[in-house]
Amino acid sequence: QIAPEQQIEPTVPQKGTIVPEKGTPPPEIPPSIPNVPEPTPPSGRPRTLLDLNREAKGMRAVSPENRAAIMDVARPINEDELLYQVKSFGEHAKNLLQPDSLIKQSLRNTPGLKQVVGLINPAQMERDNPVAMTGVRKQIFEEIETGRARLATLNWWHDADGVFDFKQVKGKWRATNIELTPSADPSKPYHATIHDLVEHPENYNFTSEQERALQIAQDMQRQILRDAQKVGVDAVELFNDYWRRIVTKTPNVKLDSKTRSRIGQRKGYTRQRVFDFVDEGAKAGYEYETHPLTALQNRLETGIRTISDQSARQEIARLPGVEKPLERLQSRYPQTVEGIKQARQARDAAKTAYLRDGAVENETVLRQAEADYIIAMREVYQKKLEAGQPNIGELRLPNGRIAPAELVDEVRKWVDLPELQTSVGVVTNTIQQLTRLLRTTLTNLDLAAGFIQGQVLFYRNQIAWWRGQTNAINALIDDPTAYVAKNFDVMDEGMRMGAISVPTEFLFTRQGLASIPTRIPVAGRLMKAFNRAFEWFILTGQTELYKAARSRIIRKYDAGQETTNALVSLGSAIRKELGTESYAILGVRPTQHTVEQLSFFAARFFRALAGFQAQVFTGGEAGHEARRAWGQMLAGGLALTIAASYALNKEPPNLTDPFKPGWLSFKIGKTYFNAFGPYYPYLRTQARIAVLVSQGKHERAANEINKFLKSKAGLPFRAINMAAQFGVKGYYTTFEGKTLPATPLGMGEAFIGEMAVPISIQEAMKSIPEGRPESAIGEIFGLVGREKYPYFPEEMLAPYFDIPSSAIEMAAAKQDGTVQFSRTEYRQRNPEIDAMLFLKGYVTTIQTKPAGDIVLDIVNKEGYDVNQLRAVRAWLKDQEKRQELGIPDTSRTLTDNLIQSLLATTSSGKQPMDTISDSESAATPSISQDSLKLFDEFKRQIKEKNRQ
């Protein structure tokens, strides 16, 4: 039991006491040990220097664990004021993975099912694998503790900035609300920075609040060091005040090798400092990070990773089959170990005899015994080297331990340790950084989180939604530290329960490829601001949902693990409601993570949406929350859709035909909007599949799934598809249907427009020239609009493809008694469909003049390269054959005139389809009244079938 700080009597240095200088480790106070009589030499004489040296070699140095215990007594930390301390390595995993169940055990024991379910939730399928669980615990520990540390530092920064008023002055962050003493030198380069406040407190008159702020921050840094020491990290705590130093610039002069090695070999907090004071480093040409929050966050995050790595190493060392070289020596060469033991005893006995009686015979025996001991030691050394080498089927693990090769491969597969990182790990990390860079850039410069990630929250909890929007607006300026300070305890608990999860896949990083846009002058600060707004809407929404639901759960369950399990279950649903999912809790390995990032545009977001829908069918608090939220969204979205449609369009919305562009939507101007956000594609796909399956069209139902997955494809797949279209077809068709030629300008527009420009800007550039500004405005706030024509024109063409086209199909239709009709008649009745079929290359002719007018209008408007149209290529090829055979071209069909007009448009600008005369249009085969009746009857039967 350690006495509170105020009960420890401070000691005053006595005269002659040497006070440690700045930056030097404290004197190590050995732990108290029982009174043991000092060893007496065999001869009874006082111990010589040789005796003392021999005894010292046999003593073990103070371990890191002992150092932590010593400093806990010598310099105790006030836990009542401490904002952050790491939890034990396995605590978060124990809570977040939930208790095992019979269903999970059955799935794990069923080959095939285990692998399938393991793709979705690897952690639950690998509970029987101790190596895998070490890796899972490590990921969870790092994710949860990093989030907790960030909240703690933001809480501290709220108070510290309030009492010091840090501002950027002359390129450095300095305290502006500070009283100087006569010894202060404002001309120093690091005057009033956090480093100077800590290293030279004699230059400032601190208020009690300022002293408290500095003490809390330093205590967090001391505590993270002691926590690292307690798991075996070899580091020494500096005796005096400490602040994390981050070198941002090195001097141009060449440093000596000793200084370079001291600066660059190990993590900053595990090596002795080169300079006692920052001022000395500044004189040598070094520059340091001066933002207190950045340095403090960096120190805690680095410590968390170190503790995680060391804890994982310790768990690996305890696995069955893992041996230390000394253990292998004892088990494999027992005769050698026994031989050195006997040789040592013989030498000691001979020495004792010689010291008592220095006769020549005793001296001879002693010399022989010492020679035998040296030979035995030489053999031990040789056998120790042999024992330390892996045999066939074995490999070396961290810390020099040896294990079977299969076990080492498992460790490399599941446990992320720096010494085990391979070239594959470097590649996967680079790929993740690159995809994160592109994804975050595309989703920047808007406030879309409210109606995308927050669409369910909009219906579930309006207060939480508006607070999220408020914090998002505030975050455009800076992190909402006041909100964190007010809700710190519940946010920390929410992090530990898995309810609050940072949406990292949409956030820029501080370093690496994904930080490049933030370094761009002016634009970088703007992009960081919108990134913060996105993050804090989600974090606020998760916090408010958790606050609202936790009180009910605490009342419902008994205190203890049952309450924790219920809160963790609730947290699983809450993080999905806000569009986030935790790869750490799921146990997804880095390799699978990379594959998913390549396959999907936003893999974690995709998992969250799909998982939230599946969670409706589960039990527990997660299922309860998911059903309630899903029901509120469906009811609220449907009511809003009906109300908006009547208010804006004076008609009910389309709720019955999911193949029409206005299904479950309301129209503003020329654009359709829906009230279901990112869930709309899921609802539409499910509705279409249901209709098609009920009609027996299973192939088309499968195609709907294919189209849905294509719309979620990752950026690398889009890039591959783009390159393939340019290379094979000579042009690229955008997601909206626009054709771009394989020219430098076209390829540049394709790449920049679809992979490098934020989506909000893309939509503005597209919709405003089309006279649809409402779509651009909606995109900024997450309301995604769709044109009258859907993104996939094939949706409009679906009825055409349902019409029998071959004689066999027609005969079968006649045999079944169904109505006979033709695709030609359908195209004649629907010129828009006819024009779309022509532009998409499904047909090479047109049936009516209105269809030709539509084709010409679209080509002129969109700037299509007509030479890429299948009909034009076929027509030009036919003209070449006619010229080769000397056959004059006397045909003047609708298609001929259309193609000639299209070619004239590309050569001389826009040209209406004037060359098609009314007489030629009238010469088009007319539709008989009988055919019209048959076609109307066919449509009536289809509608009746759909209703049934």
Secondary structure by P-SEA (a helix, b strand, c coil): cccccccbbbbcccccbbbbccccccccccccccccccccccccccccaaaaaaaaaacccccaaaaaaaaaaacccccccccccccccccccccccccccaaaaaaaacaaaaaaaaaacccccccccaaaaaaaaaaaaaaaaaaaaaaaaaaaaaaaaaaacccccccbbbbccccccccccccccccccaaaaaaccccccccaaaaaaaaaaaaaaaaaaaaaaaaccbbbbbccbbbbbbbcccccccccaaaaaacccccccccccccccaaaaaaabbbbbccaaaaaaaaaaaaaaaaaaaaaaaaaaaccccccaaaaaaaccaaaaaaaaaaaaaaaaaaaaaaacccaaaaaaaaaaaaaaaaaaaaaaaaaaaaacccccbbbccccccccaaaaaaaaacccccccccaaaaaaaaaaaaaaaaaaaaaccccccccccccccccccaaaaaaaaaaaaaaacccaaaaaaaaaaaaaaaaaacccccccccccccccccccccccaaaaaaaaaaaaaaaaaaaaaaaaaaaacaaaaaaaccccaaaaaaaaaaaaaaaaaacccccccccccaaaaaaaaaacccaaaaaaaaaaaaacccccaaaaaaaaaaaaaaaaaaaaaaaaaaacccccccccccccccccccccccbbbbccccaaaaaaaaaaaaaaaaacaaaaaaaaaaaaaaaaccaaaaaaaaaaaaacccbbbccccccccccaaaaaaaaaacccccaaaaaaacccccccaaaaaaaaacccccccccccccccccccccccccaaaaaaaaaaccbbbbaaaaaaacaaaaaaaaaaccccccccaaaaaaaaaaaaaacccccccaaaaaaaaaaaaaaaaccccccccaaaaaaaaaaaaaaccccccccccaaaaaacccccaaaaaaaaaaaaaaaaaaac
